[in-house]
Amino acid sequence: MSKIDITLKLGQRTYPLTINREEEEQIRKAAKAINQSVKELQDNYGIKDTADLFAMVALDFATRFMDNIQNTTEDDELIDKIRSFEKTLEEYARE
């Protein structure tokens, strides 16, 4: 994996990073999503404090992440049930 140096702007600050080249697009998209969320909070709620803005964005992202984890777990349980049902049907078809 080759490494590259990039600079991201989050809020009013810039952050130099060294990342894997393959991760660049995803990291830039994440930074764009963070900046967009910060702007929406500023525009909709008039929040000025940068720490408050980033705390609220972190809470929003963490909540969505946790929802995705729960959905994935539910999907895995459903897949297990379907596989069990398929196995039962195969056994029934053999008889």
C-alpha positions as CSV (number, residue, x, y, z in Angstrom):
1,M,0.0,0.0,0.0
2,S,1.4,3.4,-1.0
3,K,1.0,6.3,1.4
4,I,0.2,9.9,0.4
5,D,0.1,13.2,2.2
6,I,-3.1,15.2,2.0
7,T,-4.5,18.2,3.8
8,L,-8.1,18.3,4.9
9,K,-10.1,21.3,6.0
10,L,-12.6,20.6,8.8
11,G,-14.4,23.6,9.9
12,Q,-11.9,26.5,10.0
13,R,-8.9,24.3,10.6
14,T,-6.6,22.3,8.2
15,Y,-5.2,18.9,9.1
16,P,-2.3,17.3,7.4
17,L,-2.7,13.5,7.1
18,T,-0.6,10.6,5.8
19,I,-3.0,8.0,4.5
20,N,-3.1,5.0,2.2
21,R,-3.8,6.0,-1.3
22,E,-6.8,3.7,-1.5
23,E,-8.5,5.5,1.3
24,E,-8.2,9.0,-0.1
25,E,-11.6,9.2,-1.8
26,Q,-13.5,7.8,1.3
27,I,-11.6,10.2,3.7
28,R,-12.4,13.2,1.4
29,K,-16.0,12.2,1.3
30,A,-16.1,11.9,5.0
31,A,-14.6,15.3,5.5
32,K,-17.1,16.8,3.0
33,A,-20.0,15.2,5.0
34,I,-18.7,16.6,8.2
35,N,-18.3,20.1,6.8
36,Q,-21.8,19.9,5.3
37,S,-23.3,18.8,8.6
38,V,-21.5,21.6,10.5
39,K,-22.8,24.2,8.0
40,E,-26.4,22.8,8.3
41,L,-26.2,23.1,12.1
42,Q,-24.8,26.7,11.8
43,D,-27.5,27.7,9.3
44,N,-30.5,26.0,11.0
45,Y,-29.7,26.6,14.7
46,G,-27.3,29.5,14.7
47,I,-24.7,27.6,16.7
48,K,-21.5,29.5,16.6
49,D,-19.2,27.5,19.0
50,T,-17.0,25.2,17.0
51,A,-16.7,22.7,19.8
52,D,-20.5,22.5,20.1
53,L,-20.8,22.1,16.3
54,F,-18.4,19.2,16.1
55,A,-19.8,17.5,19.2
56,M,-23.3,17.6,17.7
57,V,-22.0,16.3,14.3
58,A,-20.1,13.5,16.2
59,L,-23.3,12.6,18.0
60,D,-25.3,12.5,14.8
61,F,-22.7,10.4,13.0
62,A,-22.3,8.0,15.9
63,T,-26.1,7.5,16.1
64,R,-26.3,6.7,12.4
65,F,-23.3,4.3,12.7
66,M,-25.0,2.5,15.6
67,D,-28.2,2.2,13.6
68,N,-26.3,0.6,10.8
69,I,-24.7,-1.9,13.1
70,Q,-28.1,-2.8,14.5
71,N,-29.5,-3.2,11.0
72,T,-26.5,-5.4,10.0
73,T,-27.1,-7.6,13.1
74,E,-30.7,-7.9,12.3
75,D,-29.8,-8.8,8.6
76,D,-27.4,-11.5,9.8
77,E,-30.1,-13.0,12.0
78,L,-32.5,-13.0,9.1
79,I,-29.9,-14.6,6.9
80,D,-29.3,-17.3,9.5
81,K,-33.1,-18.0,9.7
82,I,-33.4,-18.2,5.9
83,R,-30.4,-20.7,5.7
84,S,-32.0,-22.8,8.4
85,F,-35.3,-22.8,6.5
86,E,-33.5,-23.8,3.3
87,K,-31.8,-26.6,5.1
88,T,-35.1,-27.9,6.4
89,L,-36.6,-27.7,3.0
90,E,-33.7,-29.6,1.5
91,E,-34.1,-32.3,4.1
92,Y,-37.8,-32.5,3.5
93,A,-37.3,-32.7,-0.3
94,R,-34.9,-35.7,0.1
95,E,-37.6,-37.8,2.0
